[in-house]
Amino acid sequence: MANAGVLWLGPIVTTPLKRWQLCLDVNLTGVFLVTKAVIPHVRARGGGSLIAITTTGVDMIEHGANAYWVSKAAAERLYLGLAADLRADNIAVNCLSPSRVVLTEGWQAGGGGLQIPPEMVEPPEAMAHAAVLLARQNAAGVTGTVQRSESLTL
C-alpha cells in the first residue's frame, strides 16, 4: 500500500514553490518509488494487490486547485494506467479514497484550522476495512479503479 501525504491546501497564487514541490515529491514521487520497488516482489509471488491512498478532494474542483489535490490526482492517474500494465502479472492495482474526512494527525497538523462537521468525519476503521478487502485480491478481482472506502464491498 502506497500511503504518503503532505497536506497543503493554499491557493496556487500564494503557494510557495517549496510547498508545491514537497507535495509532488511526497504524494506522487513517493508513491512512484514505493510502487516501483514493490512490483518485482509482487510479481515473484505470482500476483497480488497494489493500493494507493488518494482523496475525495481530487474531484472537488469547485474549491480551486492546490498542491495536495493535484498531487493526489496525479497518483490516481499513475495507478489507473499501471493497472493495465500489470494485469498480465495477476496484480490488481487500485486507488482507495476515504468517503469523508479522516482526521489523522497529518490532517490536524495541516488542515489550516478548518472545522469539519461531525457528519463529514469518517472513522479510520472504514479505510482499514476497505484496504483489507482490496488487498485480499489479485487481477481476477477489481482493478484499475478508484474506490471510496465506505462504499467498498467486494
Biotite code that builds the C-alpha atoms (Angstrom):
import biotite.structure as struc

atoms = struc.array([
    struc.Atom([0.000, 0.000, 0.000], chain_id="A", res_id=1, res_name="MET", atom_name="CA", element="C"),
    struc.Atom([1.363, 3.388, -1.028], chain_id="A", res_id=2, res_name="ALA", atom_name="CA", element="C"),
    struc.Atom([0.155, 5.847, 1.567], chain_id="A", res_id=3, res_name="ASN", atom_name="CA", element="C"),
    struc.Atom([2.078, 9.092, 1.671], chain_id="A", res_id=4, res_name="ALA", atom_name="CA", element="C"),
    struc.Atom([0.695, 12.521, 2.220], chain_id="A", res_id=5, res_name="GLY", atom_name="CA", element="C"),
    struc.Atom([1.775, 16.078, 2.786], chain_id="A", res_id=6, res_name="VAL", atom_name="CA", element="C"),
    struc.Atom([-1.135, 18.475, 3.074], chain_id="A", res_id=7, res_name="LEU", atom_name="CA", element="C"),
    struc.Atom([-1.105, 21.973, 1.562], chain_id="A", res_id=8, res_name="TRP", atom_name="CA", element="C"),
    struc.Atom([-4.478, 23.491, 0.746], chain_id="A", res_id=9, res_name="LEU", atom_name="CA", element="C"),
    struc.Atom([-3.478, 27.050, -0.098], chain_id="A", res_id=10, res_name="GLY", atom_name="CA", element="C"),
    struc.Atom([-4.466, 28.653, -3.393], chain_id="A", res_id=11, res_name="PRO", atom_name="CA", element="C"),
    struc.Atom([-1.953, 28.441, -6.233], chain_id="A", res_id=12, res_name="ILE", atom_name="CA", element="C"),
    struc.Atom([-1.238, 32.185, -6.266], chain_id="A", res_id=13, res_name="VAL", atom_name="CA", element="C"),
    struc.Atom([0.004, 32.082, -2.660], chain_id="A", res_id=14, res_name="THR", atom_name="CA", element="C"),
    struc.Atom([1.595, 28.626, -2.705], chain_id="A", res_id=15, res_name="THR", atom_name="CA", element="C"),
    struc.Atom([5.360, 28.781, -2.266], chain_id="A", res_id=16, res_name="PRO", atom_name="CA", element="C"),
    struc.Atom([7.236, 26.687, -4.827], chain_id="A", res_id=17, res_name="LEU", atom_name="CA", element="C"),
    struc.Atom([8.836, 24.772, -1.954], chain_id="A", res_id=18, res_name="LYS", atom_name="CA", element="C"),
    struc.Atom([5.368, 23.632, -0.717], chain_id="A", res_id=19, res_name="ARG", atom_name="CA", element="C"),
    struc.Atom([4.300, 22.711, -4.263], chain_id="A", res_id=20, res_name="TRP", atom_name="CA", element="C"),
    struc.Atom([7.422, 20.615, -4.772], chain_id="A", res_id=21, res_name="GLN", atom_name="CA", element="C"),
    struc.Atom([7.095, 18.978, -1.351], chain_id="A", res_id=22, res_name="LEU", atom_name="CA", element="C"),
    struc.Atom([3.541, 17.824, -2.163], chain_id="A", res_id=23, res_name="CYS", atom_name="CA", element="C"),
    struc.Atom([4.628, 16.406, -5.514], chain_id="A", res_id=24, res_name="LEU", atom_name="CA", element="C"),
    struc.Atom([7.735, 14.778, -4.011], chain_id="A", res_id=25, res_name="ASP", atom_name="CA", element="C"),
    struc.Atom([5.899, 13.051, -1.171], chain_id="A", res_id=26, res_name="VAL", atom_name="CA", element="C"),
    struc.Atom([2.409, 12.462, -2.583], chain_id="A", res_id=27, res_name="ASN", atom_name="CA", element="C"),
    struc.Atom([3.380, 11.483, -6.129], chain_id="A", res_id=28, res_name="LEU", atom_name="CA", element="C"),
    struc.Atom([7.075, 10.642, -6.341], chain_id="A", res_id=29, res_name="THR", atom_name="CA", element="C"),
    struc.Atom([6.881, 8.782, -3.027], chain_id="A", res_id=30, res_name="GLY", atom_name="CA", element="C"),
    struc.Atom([4.046, 6.624, -4.374], chain_id="A", res_id=31, res_name="VAL", atom_name="CA", element="C"),
    struc.Atom([6.007, 6.062, -7.603], chain_id="A", res_id=32, res_name="PHE", atom_name="CA", element="C"),
    struc.Atom([9.175, 4.964, -5.766], chain_id="A", res_id=33, res_name="LEU", atom_name="CA", element="C"),
    struc.Atom([7.409, 2.621, -3.336], chain_id="A", res_id=34, res_name="VAL", atom_name="CA", element="C"),
    struc.Atom([5.375, 1.087, -6.152], chain_id="A", res_id=35, res_name="THR", atom_name="CA", element="C"),
    struc.Atom([8.414, 0.641, -8.391], chain_id="A", res_id=36, res_name="LYS", atom_name="CA", element="C"),
    struc.Atom([10.292, -1.071, -5.567], chain_id="A", res_id=37, res_name="ALA", atom_name="CA", element="C"),
    struc.Atom([7.487, -3.490, -4.655], chain_id="A", res_id=38, res_name="VAL", atom_name="CA", element="C"),
    struc.Atom([6.389, -4.619, -8.148], chain_id="A", res_id=39, res_name="ILE", atom_name="CA", element="C"),
    struc.Atom([9.210, -7.197, -8.576], chain_id="A", res_id=40, res_name="PRO", atom_name="CA", element="C"),
    struc.Atom([8.291, -8.777, -5.224], chain_id="A", res_id=41, res_name="HIS", atom_name="CA", element="C"),
    struc.Atom([4.582, -8.996, -6.054], chain_id="A", res_id=42, res_name="VAL", atom_name="CA", element="C"),
    struc.Atom([5.435, -10.491, -9.460], chain_id="A", res_id=43, res_name="ARG", atom_name="CA", element="C"),
    struc.Atom([7.688, -13.072, -7.761], chain_id="A", res_id=44, res_name="ALA", atom_name="CA", element="C"),
    struc.Atom([4.733, -14.097, -5.558], chain_id="A", res_id=45, res_name="ARG", atom_name="CA", element="C"),
    struc.Atom([2.623, -14.717, -8.651], chain_id="A", res_id=46, res_name="GLY", atom_name="CA", element="C"),
    struc.Atom([0.307, -11.751, -8.146], chain_id="A", res_id=47, res_name="GLY", atom_name="CA", element="C"),
    struc.Atom([-1.390, -9.659, -5.540], chain_id="A", res_id=48, res_name="GLY", atom_name="CA", element="C"),
    struc.Atom([-2.730, -6.193, -4.995], chain_id="A", res_id=49, res_name="SER", atom_name="CA", element="C"),
    struc.Atom([-1.276, -2.686, -5.070], chain_id="A", res_id=50, res_name="LEU", atom_name="CA", element="C"),
    struc.Atom([-3.221, 0.132, -3.431], chain_id="A", res_id=51, res_name="ILE", atom_name="CA", element="C"),
    struc.Atom([-2.528, 3.873, -3.463], chain_id="A", res_id=52, res_name="ALA", atom_name="CA", element="C"),
    struc.Atom([-4.319, 6.069, -0.950], chain_id="A", res_id=53, res_name="ILE", atom_name="CA", element="C"),
    struc.Atom([-5.827, 9.146, -2.595], chain_id="A", res_id=54, res_name="THR", atom_name="CA", element="C"),
    struc.Atom([-8.513, 11.652, -1.635], chain_id="A", res_id=55, res_name="THR", atom_name="CA", element="C"),
    struc.Atom([-12.032, 12.691, -2.493], chain_id="A", res_id=56, res_name="THR", atom_name="CA", element="C"),
    struc.Atom([-10.567, 16.175, -2.986], chain_id="A", res_id=57, res_name="GLY", atom_name="CA", element="C"),
    struc.Atom([-9.406, 15.119, -6.447], chain_id="A", res_id=58, res_name="VAL", atom_name="CA", element="C"),
    struc.Atom([-13.000, 15.635, -7.573], chain_id="A", res_id=59, res_name="ASP", atom_name="CA", element="C"),
    struc.Atom([-13.548, 18.911, -5.686], chain_id="A", res_id=60, res_name="MET", atom_name="CA", element="C"),
    struc.Atom([-12.640, 21.342, -8.455], chain_id="A", res_id=61, res_name="ILE", atom_name="CA", element="C"),
    struc.Atom([-15.126, 23.953, -7.270], chain_id="A", res_id=62, res_name="GLU", atom_name="CA", element="C"),
    struc.Atom([-12.715, 24.717, -4.422], chain_id="A", res_id=63, res_name="HIS", atom_name="CA", element="C"),
    struc.Atom([-9.862, 25.546, -6.798], chain_id="A", res_id=64, res_name="GLY", atom_name="CA", element="C"),
    struc.Atom([-6.527, 23.922, -7.415], chain_id="A", res_id=65, res_name="ALA", atom_name="CA", element="C"),
    struc.Atom([-3.946, 23.268, -4.752], chain_id="A", res_id=66, res_name="ASN", atom_name="CA", element="C"),
    struc.Atom([-0.774, 21.231, -4.450], chain_id="A", res_id=67, res_name="ALA", atom_name="CA", element="C"),
    struc.Atom([-2.335, 18.445, -2.377], chain_id="A", res_id=68, res_name="TYR", atom_name="CA", element="C"),
    struc.Atom([-5.226, 17.673, -4.723], chain_id="A", res_id=69, res_name="TRP", atom_name="CA", element="C"),
    struc.Atom([-3.080, 17.986, -7.847], chain_id="A", res_id=70, res_name="VAL", atom_name="CA", element="C"),
    struc.Atom([-0.506, 15.547, -6.459], chain_id="A", res_id=71, res_name="SER", atom_name="CA", element="C"),
    struc.Atom([-3.180, 13.037, -5.395], chain_id="A", res_id=72, res_name="LYS", atom_name="CA", element="C"),
    struc.Atom([-4.881, 13.307, -8.811], chain_id="A", res_id=73, res_name="ALA", atom_name="CA", element="C"),
    struc.Atom([-1.556, 12.502, -10.448], chain_id="A", res_id=74, res_name="ALA", atom_name="CA", element="C"),
    struc.Atom([-1.136, 9.472, -8.168], chain_id="A", res_id=75, res_name="ALA", atom_name="CA", element="C"),
    struc.Atom([-4.584, 8.269, -9.250], chain_id="A", res_id=76, res_name="GLU", atom_name="CA", element="C"),
    struc.Atom([-3.611, 8.625, -12.905], chain_id="A", res_id=77, res_name="ARG", atom_name="CA", element="C"),
    struc.Atom([-0.373, 6.726, -12.240], chain_id="A", res_id=78, res_name="LEU", atom_name="CA", element="C"),
    struc.Atom([-2.257, 3.809, -10.671], chain_id="A", res_id=79, res_name="TYR", atom_name="CA", element="C"),
    struc.Atom([-5.074, 3.711, -13.221], chain_id="A", res_id=80, res_name="LEU", atom_name="CA", element="C"),
    struc.Atom([-2.510, 3.392, -16.008], chain_id="A", res_id=81, res_name="GLY", atom_name="CA", element="C"),
    struc.Atom([-0.445, 0.885, -14.065], chain_id="A", res_id=82, res_name="LEU", atom_name="CA", element="C"),
    struc.Atom([-3.447, -1.429, -13.729], chain_id="A", res_id=83, res_name="ALA", atom_name="CA", element="C"),
    struc.Atom([-3.362, -2.182, -17.455], chain_id="A", res_id=84, res_name="ALA", atom_name="CA", element="C"),
    struc.Atom([0.410, -2.717, -17.349], chain_id="A", res_id=85, res_name="ASP", atom_name="CA", element="C"),
    struc.Atom([0.242, -5.261, -14.507], chain_id="A", res_id=86, res_name="LEU", atom_name="CA", element="C"),
    struc.Atom([-2.956, -7.171, -15.301], chain_id="A", res_id=87, res_name="ARG", atom_name="CA", element="C"),
    struc.Atom([-0.977, -9.888, -17.128], chain_id="A", res_id=88, res_name="ALA", atom_name="CA", element="C"),
    struc.Atom([1.130, -10.326, -13.967], chain_id="A", res_id=89, res_name="ASP", atom_name="CA", element="C"),
    struc.Atom([-2.027, -11.063, -11.941], chain_id="A", res_id=90, res_name="ASN", atom_name="CA", element="C"),
    struc.Atom([-1.636, -7.843, -9.971], chain_id="A", res_id=91, res_name="ILE", atom_name="CA", element="C"),
    struc.Atom([-4.675, -5.744, -9.109], chain_id="A", res_id=92, res_name="ALA", atom_name="CA", element="C"),
    struc.Atom([-3.932, -2.013, -8.979], chain_id="A", res_id=93, res_name="VAL", atom_name="CA", element="C"),
    struc.Atom([-6.440, 0.338, -7.363], chain_id="A", res_id=94, res_name="ASN", atom_name="CA", element="C"),
    struc.Atom([-6.746, 3.622, -5.552], chain_id="A", res_id=95, res_name="CYS", atom_name="CA", element="C"),
    struc.Atom([-8.541, 3.900, -2.246], chain_id="A", res_id=96, res_name="LEU", atom_name="CA", element="C"),
    struc.Atom([-10.002, 7.157, -1.056], chain_id="A", res_id=97, res_name="SER", atom_name="CA", element="C"),
    struc.Atom([-11.872, 7.948, 2.120], chain_id="A", res_id=98, res_name="PRO", atom_name="CA", element="C"),
    struc.Atom([-15.534, 8.715, 1.541], chain_id="A", res_id=99, res_name="SER", atom_name="CA", element="C"),
    struc.Atom([-15.349, 11.537, 4.070], chain_id="A", res_id=100, res_name="ARG", atom_name="CA", element="C"),
    struc.Atom([-12.580, 13.273, 6.049], chain_id="A", res_id=101, res_name="VAL", atom_name="CA", element="C"),
    struc.Atom([-10.405, 11.039, 8.236], chain_id="A", res_id=102, res_name="VAL", atom_name="CA", element="C"),
    struc.Atom([-8.996, 13.236, 10.991], chain_id="A", res_id=103, res_name="LEU", atom_name="CA", element="C"),
    struc.Atom([-5.457, 11.900, 11.041], chain_id="A", res_id=104, res_name="THR", atom_name="CA", element="C"),
    struc.Atom([-2.604, 13.650, 12.825], chain_id="A", res_id=105, res_name="GLU", atom_name="CA", element="C"),
    struc.Atom([-1.492, 14.914, 9.412], chain_id="A", res_id=106, res_name="GLY", atom_name="CA", element="C"),
    struc.Atom([-4.889, 16.440, 8.700], chain_id="A", res_id=107, res_name="TRP", atom_name="CA", element="C"),
    struc.Atom([-4.986, 18.084, 12.103], chain_id="A", res_id=108, res_name="GLN", atom_name="CA", element="C"),
    struc.Atom([-1.478, 19.489, 11.649], chain_id="A", res_id=109, res_name="ALA", atom_name="CA", element="C"),
    struc.Atom([-2.002, 20.781, 8.108], chain_id="A", res_id=110, res_name="GLY", atom_name="CA", element="C"),
    struc.Atom([-5.719, 21.370, 7.747], chain_id="A", res_id=111, res_name="GLY", atom_name="CA", element="C"),
    struc.Atom([-5.405, 25.093, 8.240], chain_id="A", res_id=112, res_name="GLY", atom_name="CA", element="C"),
    struc.Atom([-7.743, 25.086, 11.221], chain_id="A", res_id=113, res_name="GLY", atom_name="CA", element="C"),
    struc.Atom([-10.732, 24.022, 9.144], chain_id="A", res_id=114, res_name="LEU", atom_name="CA", element="C"),
    struc.Atom([-13.630, 22.871, 11.265], chain_id="A", res_id=115, res_name="GLN", atom_name="CA", element="C"),
    struc.Atom([-15.123, 19.638, 9.942], chain_id="A", res_id=116, res_name="ILE", atom_name="CA", element="C"),
    struc.Atom([-18.774, 18.939, 10.852], chain_id="A", res_id=117, res_name="PRO", atom_name="CA", element="C"),
    struc.Atom([-19.193, 15.603, 12.656], chain_id="A", res_id=118, res_name="PRO", atom_name="CA", element="C"),
    struc.Atom([-21.252, 14.119, 9.793], chain_id="A", res_id=119, res_name="GLU", atom_name="CA", element="C"),
    struc.Atom([-18.288, 14.719, 7.441], chain_id="A", res_id=120, res_name="MET", atom_name="CA", element="C"),
    struc.Atom([-15.865, 12.732, 9.616], chain_id="A", res_id=121, res_name="VAL", atom_name="CA", element="C"),
    struc.Atom([-15.145, 9.125, 8.701], chain_id="A", res_id=122, res_name="GLU", atom_name="CA", element="C"),
    struc.Atom([-13.885, 6.662, 11.308], chain_id="A", res_id=123, res_name="PRO", atom_name="CA", element="C"),
    struc.Atom([-10.402, 5.325, 10.433], chain_id="A", res_id=124, res_name="PRO", atom_name="CA", element="C"),
    struc.Atom([-11.785, 1.778, 10.628], chain_id="A", res_id=125, res_name="GLU", atom_name="CA", element="C"),
    struc.Atom([-13.709, 2.356, 7.373], chain_id="A", res_id=126, res_name="ALA", atom_name="CA", element="C"),
    struc.Atom([-10.446, 2.882, 5.485], chain_id="A", res_id=127, res_name="MET", atom_name="CA", element="C"),
    struc.Atom([-8.854, -0.112, 7.207], chain_id="A", res_id=128, res_name="ALA", atom_name="CA", element="C"),
    struc.Atom([-11.759, -2.389, 6.270], chain_id="A", res_id=129, res_name="HIS", atom_name="CA", element="C"),
    struc.Atom([-11.718, -1.219, 2.646], chain_id="A", res_id=130, res_name="ALA", atom_name="CA", element="C"),
    struc.Atom([-7.942, -1.646, 2.396], chain_id="A", res_id=131, res_name="ALA", atom_name="CA", element="C"),
    struc.Atom([-8.171, -5.235, 3.644], chain_id="A", res_id=132, res_name="VAL", atom_name="CA", element="C"),
    struc.Atom([-10.871, -6.009, 1.066], chain_id="A", res_id=133, res_name="LEU", atom_name="CA", element="C"),
    struc.Atom([-8.745, -4.641, -1.774], chain_id="A", res_id=134, res_name="LEU", atom_name="CA", element="C"),
    struc.Atom([-5.551, -6.286, -0.512], chain_id="A", res_id=135, res_name="ALA", atom_name="CA", element="C"),
    struc.Atom([-7.124, -9.769, -0.465], chain_id="A", res_id=136, res_name="ARG", atom_name="CA", element="C"),
    struc.Atom([-7.496, -9.926, -4.243], chain_id="A", res_id=137, res_name="GLN", atom_name="CA", element="C"),
    struc.Atom([-5.478, -10.135, -7.438], chain_id="A", res_id=138, res_name="ASN", atom_name="CA", element="C"),
    struc.Atom([-6.124, -9.079, -11.038], chain_id="A", res_id=139, res_name="ALA", atom_name="CA", element="C"),
    struc.Atom([-9.063, -11.500, -11.286], chain_id="A", res_id=140, res_name="ALA", atom_name="CA", element="C"),
    struc.Atom([-10.899, -9.092, -8.974], chain_id="A", res_id=141, res_name="GLY", atom_name="CA", element="C"),
    struc.Atom([-11.361, -5.339, -9.109], chain_id="A", res_id=142, res_name="VAL", atom_name="CA", element="C"),
    struc.Atom([-8.505, -3.489, -10.803], chain_id="A", res_id=143, res_name="THR", atom_name="CA", element="C"),
    struc.Atom([-7.942, -0.114, -12.415], chain_id="A", res_id=144, res_name="GLY", atom_name="CA", element="C"),
    struc.Atom([-10.429, 1.740, -10.216], chain_id="A", res_id=145, res_name="THR", atom_name="CA", element="C"),
    struc.Atom([-10.720, 4.451, -7.603], chain_id="A", res_id=146, res_name="VAL", atom_name="CA", element="C"),
    struc.Atom([-12.720, 3.050, -4.700], chain_id="A", res_id=147, res_name="GLN", atom_name="CA", element="C"),
    struc.Atom([-14.373, 5.047, -1.910], chain_id="A", res_id=148, res_name="ARG", atom_name="CA", element="C"),
    struc.Atom([-13.918, 3.456, 1.495], chain_id="A", res_id=149, res_name="SER", atom_name="CA", element="C"),
    struc.Atom([-17.459, 3.437, 2.811], chain_id="A", res_id=150, res_name="GLU", atom_name="CA", element="C"),
    struc.Atom([-18.971, 2.146, -0.420], chain_id="A", res_id=151, res_name="SER", atom_name="CA", element="C"),
    struc.Atom([-16.497, -0.694, -0.997], chain_id="A", res_id=152, res_name="LEU", atom_name="CA", element="C"),
    struc.Atom([-17.911, -4.192, -0.848], chain_id="A", res_id=153, res_name="THR", atom_name="CA", element="C"),
    struc.Atom([-16.196, -6.984, -2.760], chain_id="A", res_id=154, res_name="LEU", atom_name="CA", element="C"),
])
